[in-house]
Amino acid sequence: MLSPRIDLLPGTLEMLVLQTLAIGPQHGYGIARRIQSASREVLHVEEGSLYPALYRMDKRGWLRSEWGPSEANRRARFYRLTPSGKRALERQARDWERMAEAIGLVMKPQG
């Protein structure tokens, strides 16, 4: 049985989007589907969160976008990772690993 969906922790959406785009360019709906699929349907990204995050990351220079046809042959904005976005992903991934390790230590029963 699959786990129910859970809300993303604050600050993780950008990291997950950057990681998804490290695989290759994708449009917004495709980004959301990749995250959902890769998380075995546990993580669900709402449009109301995704598109403002994409806009912020574009403004920071982490992404570039261009229009192109989607799989359904509709016009869609495709996002791709920039070198600056790759560096941001590396920093965020390191920070995430440190945070996960620290939380694991706190959650470990003390003997």
Residue pairs with C-beta under 8 A, 6 or more apart in sequence:
2 40
2 41
2 42
3 40
3 42
4 42
5 41
5 42
5 43
5 44
6 42
6 43
8 16
8 43
8 45
8 49
12 96
13 45
13 49
13 50
13 53
14 53
14 56
14 57
14 88
14 92
15 89
15 92
15 93
15 96
16 35
16 43
16 45
17 31
17 35
17 50
17 53
17 54
17 57
18 57
18 62
18 81
18 85
18 86
18 88
18 89
18 92
19 89
19 93
20 26
20 31
20 34
20 35
20 38
21 31
21 63
21 79
21 80
21 81
21 85
22 81
22 86
22 89
23 34
24 80
25 78
25 79
25 80
26 34
26 78
26 79
27 68
27 70
27 76
27 77
27 78
27 79
28 47
28 50
28 51
28 54
28 76
28 77
28 79
29 70
29 76
30 70
30 71
31 45
31 50
31 54
31 79
32 44
32 45
32 47
32 50
35 43
35 45
36 43
36 44
36 45
54 63
54 65
54 79
57 63
57 85
58 64
58 65
58 79
60 84
60 88
61 82
61 84
61 85
62 81
62 82
62 84
62 85
62 88
63 79
63 80
63 81
63 82
63 85
64 79
64 80
64 82
65 77
65 78
65 79
65 80
66 77
66 78
67 75
67 76
67 77
67 78
68 75
68 76
68 78
69 75
69 76
70 76
81 89
